[in-house]
């Protein structure tokens, strides 16, 4: 399983309805991509004080690397990604991505 973990550096006055719309769009991709099994998102509480710039995050659960790669090139994902870039501090520099290959 691949967990695609994305952390967002958002300005204090970010457009909450735009973020909600993007999250809804990403969640809808589960119906279009076989092997995209779960989508989670929410605000970062940063209880340990280790990620103060990451105001929000989401996790996509992919069955395997092929599903993850299909997501990366999906046109709907790319359109949503462009909207995320526009929302974040520093554009693309305000987005951190980790693709974790889960070992069980």
Residue pairs with C-beta under 8 A, 6 or more apart in sequence:
1 61
1 62
1 63
1 64
1 101
1 102
2 61
2 62
2 63
2 64
2 65
2 67
2 68
2 99
2 100
2 101
2 102
3 59
3 60
3 61
3 62
3 98
3 99
3 100
3 102
4 59
4 60
4 61
4 62
4 68
4 71
4 97
4 98
4 99
5 57
5 58
5 59
5 97
5 98
5 99
5 100
6 57
6 58
6 59
6 60
6 95
6 96
6 97
6 98
7 44
7 51
7 54
7 56
7 57
7 95
7 96
7 97
8 54
8 55
8 56
8 57
8 84
8 87
8 88
8 94
8 95
9 53
9 54
9 55
9 88
9 89
9 90
9 93
9 94
9 95
9 96
10 19
10 55
10 56
10 87
10 88
10 89
10 94
11 89
14 55
14 87
15 87
18 83
18 87
19 56
19 87
21 83
22 80
22 83
22 84
22 87
23 41
23 58
25 76
25 80
26 39
26 41
26 58
26 60
26 77
26 80
27 39
27 41
28 76
29 36
29 39
29 71
29 74
29 76
29 77
30 36
30 37
30 38
30 39
32 74
32 76
33 67
33 70
33 71
33 74
34 63
34 67
35 62
35 63
35 64
35 66
35 67
35 70
36 60
36 61
36 62
36 63
36 67
36 71
37 61
37 62
37 63
38 59
38 60
38 61
39 58
39 59
39 60
39 61
40 58
40 59
41 56
41 57
41 58
41 59
42 56
42 57
42 58
43 55
43 56
44 51
44 54
44 55
44 56
44 57
46 52
46 54
53 89
53 94
54 96
60 71
62 68
62 71
65 101
68 99
71 77
84 95
85 91
85 92
85 94
85 95
88 94
88 95
